[in-house]
């Protein structure tokens, strides 16, 4: 991984599976679907742009019953959510076979390349000997169908995994002069794929041997990816938010319709919401904050949008239907390890959370359930949304790892019938258009003297009415750069 920790601000201003053996399947008993959530998040409920982007993420985890033509099991999940079952898939492991102790485990698909981002990673060599701790690491998922297996692409000669976001020269000198302290970057909010690059917001702290920490603020980095999984990381030198300001982007991030939406802890501990144009993420003065009725320029005027939650993420999906496309998956602050889920019509909520299951350990937490506040994250790229299957991960208590599980939600039968009728109607309309196009082409062929597509003409088959070459290929253009917007 190539890294640059000192990038000129001017250059950034415009950017701003198959389950493993011995998997565990639990049948889940839920409260009635009509019962209220156990954590009502009352918040603003004003008009916001909630247009659904076309399509859902690709489905990579399929079993013998995952037949796309099997209409009986396709449809949105019932809401409030209720589980049909939960299947614990196992640990997220490294291809080199080393059993790393690590936490967080959020993921991102950047230009179709998938990565897991971890927090403190306790590194070992091939003999199992500890070689030190890296505060943030990134692992590449080469095969989506085997998403439990990832790989660290850069490991130093002493077997220590290299940091995802590196230290700058000043921070390196600080650690050299202070052997009892280290600079720590924590990345709970995940990576936002803004189309040109991936952007990540991280918390910077100084951690001392006695356990004390000194929080310094929120920084930002961007990454570019390559098809072999390698990345280039560029770090924005100054911190965007100081120690007495909101931790914007450190809770969750979501790219939606040209804006990055960022959740973070306010100075009083409640979660507030900000947004910024996708090309202006590096410009502090371009951030806006949700006031309860509108987007405002001062974070002091922001209101809480999530209450009594410790960790989690907000995703955009049709899992619970088109009317509630914004879904929270996480954990509350009650230390009960319960997976909380809520959906809303608008990005700012309100989210009424329902506990659907408990995050349990595999090796280290049989008696203590899981981490008191497990880092719970959803992963749409590894989910089968039409079949109401959502892949999530959570962290065990130290020393532990990151565990993956598949949640299967109960179907909303009324909505499923309605959506099946809509799919049937759409298919019929598509077939009508196809037949009309064939008839039009045959009419054009007759007009120009072509009586059959089975012609002896050696030239490529063409639409003779317009002279366009017809092929069976679809070109996909991936943006690798963009023009910087003109500054006002």
matplotlib code that plots the C-alpha trace (Angstrom):
import matplotlib.pyplot as plt

x = [0.0, 1.5, 0.9, 1.3, 0.6, 1.5, -0.7, -1.1, -4.5, -5.0, -4.9, -7.7, -10.0, -12.1, -12.6, -13.0, -20.1, -20.3, -20.7, -17.8, -18.0, -19.8, -21.8, -24.3, -28.0, -30.3, -34.1, -35.1, -38.2, -39.4, -42.0, -45.1, -44.4, -46.9, -45.1, -43.4, -39.6, -37.7, -35.9, -38.0, -35.8, -38.1, -36.7, -37.5, -39.8, -39.7, -39.7, -36.4, -35.3, -35.8, -35.7, -34.5, -31.4, -32.0, -31.3, -29.8, -26.2, -25.2, -26.0, -22.9, -24.0, -26.3, -27.5, -29.5, -32.7, -31.5, -33.1, -34.0, -37.0, -38.4, -41.0, -42.5, -39.6, -38.9, -40.3, -39.6, -39.2, -42.0, -41.6, -41.1, -38.4, -38.8, -36.2, -36.9, -33.4, -29.9, -26.9, -23.5, -21.0, -17.7, -14.7, -13.4, -10.0, -6.8, -5.6, -2.2, -3.8, -2.6, -5.3, -5.2, -7.0, -8.9, -12.1, -14.4, -14.7, -16.7, -16.5, -16.8, -17.0, -14.8, -15.1, -16.2, -13.2, -14.2, -12.2, -12.6, -11.4, -10.3, -9.3, -6.6, -4.9, -2.7, -0.1, 1.7, 4.3, 3.8, 4.9, 2.2, 4.5, 3.2, 5.0, 3.1, -0.2, -1.4, -4.3, -6.0, -5.7, -7.4, -7.8, -8.8, -11.6, -10.5, -13.4, -16.8, -18.3, -15.9, -16.2, -15.1, -11.5, -9.6, -5.9, -3.5, -1.6, 1.3, 3.1, 6.4, 9.5, 8.9, 5.4, 3.6, 0.6, 1.1, -1.4, -4.2, -4.0, -0.3, 1.3, 2.9, 6.5, 5.5, 3.5, 6.4, 8.8, 6.3, 6.2, 10.0, 10.3, 7.4, 7.8, 4.8, 2.4, 1.2, -1.0, -4.2, -6.7, -10.1, -12.5, -15.9, -17.8, -16.5, -15.5, -17.8, -17.4, -18.0, -17.4, -14.0, -12.2, -13.1, -13.2, -12.8, -13.2, -11.2, -10.8, -7.3, -6.2, -3.0, -3.1, -0.8, 0.4, -1.6, -4.8, -5.5, -6.3, -6.1, -8.7, -7.4, -10.2, -11.4, -9.2, -9.8, -8.1, -9.0, -8.0, -7.8, -8.0, -6.7, -8.0, -5.4, -6.6, -3.7, -4.5, -3.0, -3.9, -3.7, -4.2, -5.5, -2.9, -5.1, -7.8, -11.3, -12.9, -11.1, -11.3, -14.2, -16.3, -18.5, -16.9, -18.5, -18.2, -16.9, -20.2, -21.5, -21.2, -23.5, -23.1, -26.5, -27.5, -24.4, -24.0, -22.1, -24.2, -22.2, -23.3, -21.2, -21.2, -21.8, -20.1, -22.9, -22.8, -25.9, -25.6, -26.0, -26.1, -24.1, -23.8, -21.4, -21.2, -19.2, -16.6, -16.1, -15.5, -12.1, -13.7, -14.8, -17.0, -19.1, -20.5, -24.2, -26.0, -29.5, -31.4, -34.6, -36.3, -33.5, -29.8, -27.8, -24.2, -23.5, -23.1, -24.2, -27.7, -27.9, -30.3, -29.8, -31.1, -30.2, -30.7, -29.2, -27.0, -23.4, -22.3, -23.9, -24.3, -27.1, -27.5, -29.7, -31.7, -35.1, -34.9, -38.1, -39.6, -39.4, -41.1, -38.4, -35.1, -32.8, -32.0, -30.0, -28.2, -26.3, -26.3, -27.7, -25.8, -27.3, -24.4, -26.8, -25.2, -28.6, -28.6, -30.9, -32.6, -34.8, -35.9, -37.0, -38.4, -35.9, -32.2, -32.5, -35.1, -36.8, -35.6, -37.6, -35.3, -36.2, -33.9, -33.9, -31.2, -28.1, -24.5, -22.8, -19.2, -17.7, -14.6, -14.1, -17.5, -19.6, -20.1, -20.0, -22.2, -20.1, -18.2, -20.2, -20.6, -19.9, -19.1, -22.1, -22.0, -24.2, -22.6, -24.9, -22.4, -22.5, -26.3, -29.3, -31.8, -34.6, -34.5, -34.4, -31.0, -28.6, -24.9, -23.7, -20.5, -19.7, -16.6, -15.9, -14.4, -10.6, -8.8, -11.2, -12.1, -14.8, -17.7, -20.0, -23.7, -26.6, -29.9, -33.0, -36.1, -39.7, -41.5, -44.2, -46.7, -49.0, -46.1, -44.6, -47.8, -47.9, -44.3, -44.7, -47.6, -45.4, -42.5, -45.0, -46.4, -42.9, -41.8, -44.9, -44.2, -40.6, -41.7, -44.2, -41.4, -39.1, -41.7, -42.4, -38.7, -38.5, -41.5, -39.9, -36.6, -38.3, -40.3, -37.0, -35.3, -38.2, -38.0, -34.3, -34.5, -33.4, -35.9, -34.1, -31.5, -30.0, -28.2, -25.2, -23.8, -20.4, -20.6, -21.5, -25.2, -26.5, -29.7, -30.1, -32.6, -29.9, -26.6, -25.6, -23.4, -25.2, -23.2, -23.9, -21.6, -22.2, -19.5, -19.1, -17.2, -15.5, -14.6, -11.0, -10.9, -13.1, -12.8, -12.6, -15.6, -15.2, -14.8, -17.4]
y = [0.0, 3.3, 6.1, 9.8, 11.5, 15.0, 16.0, 19.7, 21.0, 22.5, 19.1, 17.9, 20.9, 19.8, 16.2, 16.8, -17.4, -20.2, -20.6, -22.2, -25.6, -25.8, -22.7, -21.9, -21.4, -20.0, -19.8, -16.4, -15.8, -12.3, -10.1, -9.4, -7.4, -4.9, -4.4, -1.0, -0.7, -0.7, 2.5, 5.2, 7.8, 10.9, 13.3, 15.8, 14.5, 17.0, 16.6, 15.4, 14.0, 10.2, 9.1, 5.5, 4.8, 2.2, -1.4, -3.0, -4.2, -7.4, -10.6, -12.8, -15.3, -17.8, -21.2, -23.8, -22.0, -18.6, -19.0, -15.5, -17.0, -18.4, -15.7, -17.2, -16.0, -12.6, -9.5, -6.9, -7.7, -7.0, -3.9, -3.5, -6.1, -9.7, -12.5, -15.8, -17.1, -16.0, -17.9, -17.3, -17.7, -17.5, -15.1, -12.7, -14.4, -13.5, -15.7, -16.1, -18.1, -15.8, -15.4, -11.6, -10.0, -7.0, -5.0, -2.7, -4.6, -2.1, -2.6, -0.8, -1.5, 1.1, 0.8, -2.8, -3.7, -4.8, -4.0, -4.5, -1.7, -2.8, -0.9, -2.0, -5.0, -7.1, -8.4, -11.7, -13.5, -17.0, -18.6, -16.8, -14.4, -10.9, -8.2, -5.0, -3.2, -1.2, 1.1, 0.9, -1.7, -2.5, -5.9, -6.8, -9.2, -10.9, -13.3, -11.9, -15.4, -16.2, -13.0, -14.4, -14.5, -11.2, -10.4, -7.8, -6.8, -5.0, -6.5, -5.2, -7.4, -7.9, -9.2, -6.1, -5.1, -1.6, 1.1, 1.9, 5.7, 6.4, 8.7, 11.9, 12.8, 14.9, 12.1, 9.6, 11.9, 12.2, 8.4, 8.2, 10.7, 9.3, 5.6, 5.4, 6.9, 6.2, 8.0, 6.2, 6.6, 5.0, 4.7, 3.7, 5.6, 3.5, 4.6, 6.7, 5.8, 9.2, 7.8, 9.3, 8.1, 6.7, 9.1, 8.2, 10.3, 9.2, 10.1, 11.0, 10.3, 10.0, 6.7, 6.2, 3.0, 3.7, 3.6, 7.3, 9.0, 12.5, 13.1, 15.5, 15.7, 14.3, 14.0, 12.8, 10.7, 9.5, 6.4, 5.3, 1.6, -0.8, -4.0, -6.1, -4.7, -2.3, 1.2, 4.7, 6.6, 10.4, 12.1, 15.7, 17.4, 19.5, 18.1, 19.1, 19.2, 19.9, 18.2, 20.4, 20.0, 17.3, 14.0, 14.4, 11.2, 9.1, 7.3, 6.5, 7.9, 7.4, 8.7, 9.5, 11.6, 13.8, 14.4, 12.5, 12.3, 12.0, 11.1, 11.8, 12.4, 16.0, 17.6, 16.4, 12.8, 12.6, 11.8, 14.7, 14.7, 16.7, 16.6, 17.9, 17.9, 14.9, 17.1, 19.4, 17.0, 18.6, 22.1, 22.6, 25.6, 23.6, 21.3, 21.7, 20.4, 19.2, 21.6, 19.7, 21.5, 22.5, 22.3, 25.1, 26.3, 26.2, 22.9, 24.6, 24.7, 21.0, 18.7, 15.0, 12.5, 9.3, 8.6, 6.0, 4.3, 3.4, 2.1, 1.4, 2.4, 3.8, 2.2, 2.9, -0.2, -1.6, -4.3, -3.0, -1.7, 1.5, 3.6, 3.2, 3.1, 4.4, 1.6, 1.8, -1.3, -1.1, -1.4, 0.7, 2.1, -0.3, -2.9, -5.8, -6.8, -6.7, -6.0, -3.0, -2.2, 0.7, 2.1, 5.6, 7.4, 10.2, 10.3, 12.2, 9.7, 9.3, 5.8, 3.6, 0.8, -2.8, -5.5, -8.4, -10.7, -10.9, -10.7, -13.6, -14.7, -17.9, -18.5, -15.7, -14.6, -17.6, -16.3, -12.6, -12.7, -10.4, -7.2, -4.9, -2.4, -4.6, -2.8, -3.9, -3.2, -4.2, -5.2, -4.8, -6.1, -9.5, -9.5, -10.9, -8.0, -9.4, -12.5, -10.3, -11.6, -9.1, -9.9, -8.2, -8.3, -7.6, -7.6, -10.0, -8.8, -8.6, -10.7, -11.6, -11.2, -10.0, -12.4, -12.5, -13.6, -13.7, -12.4, -13.7, -11.5, -12.5, -11.5, -8.8, -11.0, -8.1, -6.0, -9.1, -9.7, -6.1, -6.1, -9.4, -7.8, -4.8, -7.0, -8.9, -5.7, -4.3, -7.6, -7.5, -3.8, -4.7, -7.6, -5.3, -2.8, -5.6, -6.9, -3.4, -2.9, -6.1, -5.2, -1.8, -3.3, -5.8, -3.0, -1.1, -4.1, -4.6, -1.0, -1.2, -4.6, -6.8, -9.6, -11.6, -11.2, -14.5, -12.7, -13.7, -10.2, -10.7, -7.3, -7.0, -7.1, -3.5, -1.7, -0.6, 2.1, 4.1, 2.4, 1.6, -1.5, -3.9, -5.9, -7.9, -5.9, -3.3, -0.7, 0.4, 3.6, 4.0, 7.5, 7.9, 11.7, 14.7, 18.4, 20.5, 22.7, 26.4, 28.1, 30.8]
z = [0.0, -1.0, 1.5, 1.5, 4.9, 3.8, 0.9, -0.1, 0.9, -2.5, -4.1, -1.8, -1.7, -4.6, -3.3, -0.5, 0.1, 1.0, 4.8, 6.6, 8.2, 11.6, 11.1, 13.8, 13.0, 15.6, 15.3, 16.7, 18.6, 18.2, 19.8, 17.7, 14.6, 15.8, 19.1, 19.6, 19.4, 22.6, 21.9, 20.3, 18.6, 18.4, 15.9, 13.2, 10.5, 7.6, 3.9, 2.5, -0.8, -0.5, -4.1, -4.3, -6.4, -9.1, -8.0, -4.9, -4.3, -6.1, -4.3, -3.7, -1.0, -2.6, -1.6, -3.3, -2.4, -3.7, -7.0, -8.4, -10.2, -6.9, -6.4, -3.2, -1.0, -2.7, -1.0, 1.6, 5.3, 7.7, 9.8, 12.8, 12.0, 13.0, 12.3, 10.8, 11.8, 12.4, 11.1, 12.6, 9.8, 11.6, 12.0, 9.4, 8.9, 7.0, 4.1, 5.8, 8.6, 11.4, 14.1, 14.6, 17.5, 16.1, 16.3, 14.3, 11.0, 8.9, 5.1, 1.9, -1.8, -3.6, -7.4, -7.0, -4.8, -1.3, 1.9, 5.6, 7.9, 11.4, 14.6, 17.0, 15.3, 17.6, 15.1, 15.2, 13.2, 11.7, 14.9, 16.9, 18.7, 19.3, 17.3, 18.3, 17.7, 14.7, 15.5, 12.1, 9.3, 6.0, 4.4, 0.8, 0.0, -3.3, -3.6, -2.7, -2.6, 0.2, 2.1, 5.4, 4.0, 3.5, 3.1, 4.4, 1.3, 3.1, 6.1, 7.3, 7.7, 11.4, 10.6, 11.8, 9.6, 8.1, 9.1, 6.7, 7.5, 8.3, 10.7, 9.5, 10.2, 13.3, 14.8, 14.1, 16.0, 18.9, 19.3, 19.2, 22.0, 24.1, 24.4, 26.8, 24.2, 20.7, 18.2, 17.6, 14.7, 15.0, 12.1, 13.2, 10.4, 7.5, 4.0, 1.7, -2.0, -3.6, -7.2, -7.7, -4.5, -1.1, 1.8, 5.4, 8.6, 11.7, 15.3, 16.4, 20.0, 22.0, 24.1, 27.1, 28.7, 31.8, 29.8, 29.6, 26.3, 25.0, 22.2, 19.5, 16.9, 13.5, 10.5, 7.0, 4.4, 0.9, -1.0, -4.6, -5.5, -8.1, -9.5, -7.7, -4.3, -3.7, -2.6, -2.4, 0.8, 0.9, 4.2, 4.7, 6.9, 9.2, 11.4, 10.2, 13.7, 17.0, 20.4, 21.6, 18.4, 17.1, 16.0, 12.5, 10.4, 13.2, 13.8, 10.3, 6.8, 3.8, 0.2, -1.3, -4.3, -4.5, -0.7, 2.0, 5.1, 8.3, 11.8, 14.8, 18.6, 19.6, 22.6, 24.8, 23.6, 21.4, 17.7, 15.3, 11.5, 8.9, 5.2, 2.6, -1.2, -2.5, -4.1, -1.1, 1.8, 2.5, 3.0, 6.6, 5.8, 3.3, 5.9, 6.9, 10.0, 10.6, 12.9, 13.1, 10.2, 7.8, 7.0, 8.7, 8.7, 12.4, 14.2, 17.4, 15.9, 15.2, 17.1, 18.0, 15.4, 17.3, 21.0, 23.3, 20.8, 21.1, 17.7, 14.3, 10.7, 8.5, 5.0, 2.0, 1.0, 0.1, 2.8, 4.5, 1.3, -0.7, 1.8, 4.5, 2.6, 5.4, 7.8, 11.1, 12.3, 15.5, 19.3, 22.1, 25.1, 27.6, 27.5, 26.5, 23.2, 21.4, 17.7, 17.1, 13.8, 12.7, 9.4, 8.3, 5.3, 5.5, 6.2, 9.4, 10.8, 13.1, 13.8, 16.2, 17.1, 17.7, 19.2, 16.9, 18.3, 20.5, 19.4, 20.9, 20.9, 19.4, 21.6, 24.0, 25.1, 26.0, 29.5, 28.8, 25.7, 23.4, 23.7, 26.1, 23.2, 20.1, 16.9, 14.8, 11.1, 8.1, 4.8, 1.8, -0.8, 0.9, 1.5, -0.5, 0.0, -2.3, 0.0, 3.1, 4.1, 5.7, 6.5, 9.7, 11.8, 15.4, 17.6, 20.5, 23.7, 23.7, 22.9, 20.1, 16.5, 14.2, 13.7, 10.7, 10.8, 8.3, 9.5, 7.7, 8.2, 8.0, 4.9, 4.6, 2.7, 1.7, 0.4, -1.3, -3.3, -4.3, -5.4, -7.3, -9.2, -10.0, -11.2, -13.4, -14.9, -15.5, -17.2, -19.4, -20.4, -21.2, -23.4, -25.2, -25.9, -27.1, -29.5, -30.8, -31.3, -33.3, -35.4, -36.1, -37.1, -39.4, -41.0, -41.6, -43.0, -45.4, -46.5, -47.3, -48.9, -46.0, -45.7, -43.0, -40.3, -41.6, -44.4, -46.4, -46.0, -44.3, -42.6, -38.9, -38.1, -38.0, -37.3, -40.9, -40.0, -38.1, -39.1, -35.6, -34.9, -32.5, -30.1, -27.0, -24.8, -22.3, -21.6, -18.0, -17.5, -14.1, -13.2, -12.2, -12.0, -12.0, -12.8, -9.8, -9.3, -9.7, -6.3, -5.6]

ax = plt.figure().add_subplot(projection="3d")
ax.plot(x, y, z, "-o")
ax.set_aspect("equal")
plt.show()
